[in-house]
């Protein structure tokens, strides 16, 4: 067994509570710890069943599952709250979050999450942290981002971090979105609609041919683009930005575009994303 060593910075000679994390001893001030969490004060003032628990280096309070480095980050935060010199990198913030969750220290949890939000974390990293340390507000935007980017953008290491269950949810949602784009792209909407007042039946037949050609040449091509497909919720705006095809009655065009909206296909994307978010949240809740 490795010999115990006193932490070079956080062994206070006037401290009154001793902890052991790995092979490192910390002698701290109860007041500095307990001011941050009534729960923490309750934990360490209850009888532990160990004689002289925490009173000196011979009887430290042991912290299983917490490394010396992780505990050092939390202690540093406790003694230097608000300091601009405090480390705000990913390992430090995750360590503070981890121990704070275990000890229910709300202000350090909020502080760590707020500063993690300032880092340029990937959606996969945010989901991993959301699962481990209960950050439900990160799940919807992270899942949404993974679905808006190509599935191929998820690396092998990231897929491992997500786990087979979450990766499967993301992959199936991608497949559903791709299928919906193919369905919408394949059939120009509105071709079964009768002519309106400003278009005769013979003219309307011509309008339908022009609309179908415009749809396949302009719209389907964008919906099925292999690298940057047109988002379904941008479809109507994209149609409006295109020059009106020669010979297409504007009233007929308005009717065709209205059918795009009325068909409900544009809402499918939101429904698929919402379903994926709900599935990921539900899975994390079981862990």
C-alpha positions as CSV (number, residue, x, y, z in Angstrom):
1,X,0.0,0.0,0.0
2,X,1.3,3.5,-1.0
3,X,2.4,5.7,1.9
4,X,0.1,8.6,2.6
5,X,1.4,12.1,1.9
6,X,0.1,15.5,3.0
7,X,-1.1,17.8,0.2
8,X,1.6,20.5,-0.2
9,X,-1.0,23.3,-0.4
10,X,-4.2,22.0,1.3
11,X,-2.8,20.7,4.5
12,X,-3.6,23.5,6.9
13,X,-1.9,23.2,10.3
14,X,-4.9,25.0,11.9
15,X,-7.4,22.8,10.0
16,X,-9.9,20.7,11.9
17,X,-11.1,18.0,9.5
18,X,-8.8,15.5,7.6
19,X,-9.7,13.7,4.4
20,X,-8.0,11.1,2.4
21,X,-8.3,10.9,-1.4
22,X,-6.2,8.2,-3.0
23,X,-2.9,8.5,-1.1
24,X,-3.2,12.2,-0.4
25,X,-4.3,13.8,2.9
26,X,-6.1,17.1,3.1
27,X,-6.4,19.0,6.4
28,X,-9.2,21.6,5.9
29,X,-11.4,23.9,7.8
30,X,-14.9,22.7,8.5
31,X,-16.3,26.2,8.1
32,X,-14.8,26.6,4.6
33,X,-16.5,23.4,3.5
34,X,-19.8,23.7,5.3
35,X,-20.6,27.2,4.2
36,X,-21.2,25.8,0.7
37,X,-23.6,23.0,1.6
38,X,-25.9,22.3,4.6
39,X,-26.1,18.8,3.3
40,X,-22.3,18.5,3.5
41,X,-22.4,19.7,7.1
42,X,-25.0,17.1,7.9
43,X,-22.9,14.3,6.3
44,X,-19.8,15.0,8.3
45,X,-21.3,15.9,11.6
46,X,-23.3,12.6,11.8
47,X,-21.6,9.8,13.8
48,X,-19.7,7.7,11.3
49,X,-19.1,4.7,13.5
50,X,-15.4,5.2,13.2
51,X,-13.6,6.4,16.3
52,X,-12.0,9.8,15.8
53,X,-13.1,9.9,12.2
54,X,-11.4,12.9,10.5
55,X,-9.8,14.3,13.6
56,X,-6.1,13.8,12.5
57,X,-3.9,12.2,9.8
58,X,-4.2,8.8,11.6
59,X,-8.0,8.8,11.3
60,X,-8.8,10.5,8.0
61,X,-12.3,10.5,6.4
62,X,-11.7,8.3,3.3
63,X,-13.2,9.3,0.0
64,X,-13.7,6.2,-2.1
65,X,-14.3,6.9,-5.8
66,X,-12.7,10.4,-5.6
67,X,-9.1,10.8,-6.8
68,X,-6.7,13.1,-5.1
69,X,-6.7,15.4,-8.1
70,X,-10.4,15.6,-8.3
71,X,-10.7,16.5,-4.6
72,X,-8.0,19.1,-5.0
73,X,-10.0,20.8,-7.7
74,X,-13.1,21.1,-5.5
75,X,-11.1,22.2,-2.5
76,X,-9.4,24.8,-4.6
77,X,-12.8,26.1,-5.7
78,X,-14.1,26.2,-2.1
79,X,-11.1,28.3,-0.9
80,X,-11.0,30.5,-4.0
81,X,-14.6,31.0,-5.1
82,X,-14.8,33.7,-7.8
83,X,-11.1,33.9,-8.2
84,X,-10.1,34.7,-11.8
85,X,-7.0,32.5,-11.3
86,X,-9.0,29.4,-10.7
87,X,-8.6,26.7,-13.4
88,X,-11.6,26.6,-15.7
89,X,-10.5,23.9,-18.1
90,X,-12.5,20.7,-18.8
91,X,-10.8,18.3,-16.3
92,X,-11.0,20.8,-13.5
93,X,-14.6,21.7,-14.1
94,X,-15.7,18.0,-14.5
95,X,-13.9,17.1,-11.3
96,X,-15.7,19.9,-9.4
97,X,-19.0,18.8,-10.9
98,X,-18.4,15.1,-10.1
99,X,-17.6,15.7,-6.4
100,X,-20.3,18.4,-6.0
101,X,-22.9,16.0,-7.3
102,X,-21.8,13.4,-4.8
103,X,-22.0,15.9,-2.0
104,X,-24.9,17.9,-3.3
105,X,-23.1,21.3,-3.3
106,X,-25.5,23.3,-5.4
107,X,-23.5,26.4,-5.9
108,X,-20.4,24.6,-7.1
109,X,-22.6,22.5,-9.4
110,X,-24.1,25.6,-10.9
111,X,-20.7,27.3,-11.2
112,X,-19.1,24.3,-12.9
113,X,-22.0,23.9,-15.4
114,X,-22.0,27.6,-16.2
115,X,-18.3,27.6,-17.0
116,X,-18.5,24.3,-18.9
117,X,-21.1,26.1,-21.1
118,X,-18.4,28.6,-22.0
119,X,-16.1,25.9,-23.4
120,X,-16.5,24.8,-27.0
121,X,-17.7,21.3,-26.1
122,X,-19.0,18.9,-28.7
123,X,-22.5,17.6,-28.6
124,X,-21.2,14.1,-27.8
125,X,-19.1,15.4,-24.8
126,X,-22.2,17.3,-23.5
127,X,-24.3,14.2,-23.8
128,X,-21.7,12.2,-22.0
129,X,-21.5,14.7,-19.2
130,X,-25.3,15.1,-19.1
131,X,-25.6,11.4,-18.5
132,X,-22.9,11.1,-15.9
133,X,-23.7,14.2,-13.9
134,X,-27.4,14.9,-14.5
135,X,-27.5,17.9,-16.7
136,X,-30.9,17.4,-18.5
137,X,-30.9,20.9,-20.1
138,X,-28.0,19.8,-22.3
139,X,-29.8,16.9,-23.8
140,X,-32.2,18.6,-26.3
141,X,-29.7,20.9,-28.0
142,X,-27.1,18.2,-28.1
143,X,-29.3,15.6,-29.7
144,X,-30.7,18.2,-32.1
145,X,-27.1,19.2,-33.2
146,X,-26.2,15.5,-33.8
147,X,-29.3,15.1,-36.0
148,X,-28.7,18.3,-38.0
149,X,-25.1,17.2,-38.9
150,X,-24.4,14.1,-41.0
151,X,-24.3,10.8,-39.1
152,X,-20.8,10.3,-40.6
153,X,-19.5,13.3,-38.6
154,X,-19.7,11.1,-35.5
155,X,-16.3,9.5,-35.1
156,X,-15.7,6.0,-33.8
157,X,-14.5,7.3,-30.5
158,X,-17.6,9.5,-30.2
159,X,-19.8,6.6,-31.0
160,X,-18.1,4.7,-28.2
161,X,-18.8,7.6,-25.8
162,X,-22.4,7.8,-26.8
163,X,-22.9,4.1,-26.2
164,X,-24.8,1.6,-28.4
165,X,-28.2,2.6,-27.2
166,X,-27.9,6.4,-27.7
167,X,-26.0,5.9,-31.0
168,X,-28.8,3.7,-32.2
169,X,-31.4,6.3,-31.3
170,X,-29.4,9.0,-33.3
171,X,-28.8,6.6,-36.2
172,X,-32.5,5.6,-36.5
173,X,-33.6,9.3,-36.3
174,X,-31.2,10.1,-39.1
175,X,-32.7,7.3,-41.2
176,X,-36.2,8.5,-40.5
177,X,-35.2,12.1,-41.6
178,X,-33.6,10.8,-44.8
179,X,-36.6,8.7,-45.6
180,X,-38.9,11.7,-45.1
181,X,-36.8,13.9,-47.4
182,X,-36.9,11.2,-50.1
183,X,-40.7,10.9,-49.7
184,X,-41.2,14.7,-50.1
185,X,-38.7,15.0,-52.9
186,X,-40.2,12.1,-54.9
187,X,-43.7,13.5,-55.5
188,X,-44.4,17.2,-56.3
189,X,-47.2,18.2,-54.0
190,X,-50.5,19.6,-55.3
191,X,-50.7,17.8,-58.6
192,X,-54.1,16.4,-57.8
193,X,-55.6,19.8,-57.0
194,X,-58.2,21.3,-59.4
195,X,-57.6,24.7,-61.1
196,X,-58.5,27.9,-59.3
197,X,-60.5,30.8,-60.8
198,X,-57.6,32.4,-62.7
199,X,-56.5,29.2,-64.4
200,X,-58.4,27.1,-67.0
201,X,-58.3,23.3,-66.9
202,X,-56.0,23.2,-70.0
203,X,-53.7,25.9,-68.5
204,X,-53.7,24.1,-65.2
205,X,-52.4,20.9,-66.9
206,X,-49.5,23.0,-68.2
207,X,-49.0,24.5,-64.7
208,X,-48.8,21.1,-63.2
209,X,-46.2,20.0,-65.7
210,X,-44.1,23.2,-65.1
211,X,-44.5,22.8,-61.3
212,X,-43.4,19.1,-61.5
213,X,-40.3,20.0,-63.6
214,X,-39.5,22.9,-61.2
215,X,-39.8,20.6,-58.2
216,X,-37.6,17.8,-59.6
217,X,-35.0,20.2,-60.9
218,X,-34.8,22.7,-58.1
219,X,-36.4,21.3,-54.9
220,X,-35.7,17.5,-55.0
221,X,-32.1,18.2,-55.9
222,X,-31.7,20.4,-52.8
223,X,-33.6,18.0,-50.5
224,X,-31.5,15.1,-51.5
225,X,-28.1,16.9,-51.6
226,X,-25.6,14.3,-50.2
227,X,-23.6,16.7,-48.1
228,X,-25.8,19.7,-47.3
229,X,-29.5,18.8,-47.8
230,X,-32.1,21.5,-47.6
231,X,-33.8,21.5,-44.1
232,X,-37.4,20.6,-44.4
233,X,-38.4,23.7,-42.3
234,X,-36.6,25.9,-44.8
235,X,-38.4,24.4,-47.8
236,X,-41.2,27.0,-48.2
237,X,-38.7,29.9,-47.8
238,X,-36.4,28.3,-50.4
239,X,-39.3,28.0,-52.9
240,X,-40.1,31.6,-52.4
241,X,-36.6,32.7,-53.1
242,X,-36.6,31.0,-56.5
243,X,-37.5,32.8,-59.7
244,X,-41.1,31.9,-60.8
245,X,-40.9,29.3,-63.7
246,X,-42.0,30.7,-67.0
247,X,-45.7,29.8,-67.7
248,X,-46.6,28.9,-64.1
249,X,-49.7,30.7,-63.0
250,X,-48.9,32.5,-59.7
251,X,-52.3,31.5,-58.3
252,X,-51.5,27.8,-59.1
253,X,-48.0,28.2,-57.6
254,X,-49.6,29.5,-54.4
255,X,-51.9,26.6,-54.3
256,X,-49.0,24.1,-54.8
257,X,-46.9,25.8,-52.1
258,X,-50.0,25.7,-49.8
259,X,-50.2,22.0,-50.3
260,X,-46.5,21.7,-49.2
261,X,-47.5,23.2,-45.9
262,X,-50.9,21.5,-45.5
263,X,-49.4,18.0,-46.2
264,X,-47.8,18.1,-42.7
265,X,-44.5,16.7,-44.1
266,X,-42.6,19.8,-42.9
267,X,-43.5,19.0,-39.3
268,X,-42.2,15.5,-39.4
269,X,-38.6,16.7,-38.9
270,X,-39.5,18.3,-35.5
271,X,-41.5,15.2,-34.5
272,X,-38.6,12.9,-35.3
273,X,-36.1,15.1,-33.4
274,X,-38.5,15.4,-30.4
275,X,-38.9,11.7,-30.4
276,X,-35.1,11.2,-30.4
277,X,-34.7,13.7,-27.5
278,X,-37.4,11.9,-25.5
279,X,-35.8,8.5,-26.1
280,X,-32.4,9.7,-25.0
281,X,-33.8,11.4,-21.9
282,X,-35.9,8.3,-21.1
283,X,-32.8,6.0,-21.4
284,X,-30.7,8.3,-19.2
285,X,-33.4,8.3,-16.6
286,X,-33.1,4.5,-16.3
287,X,-29.4,4.6,-15.5
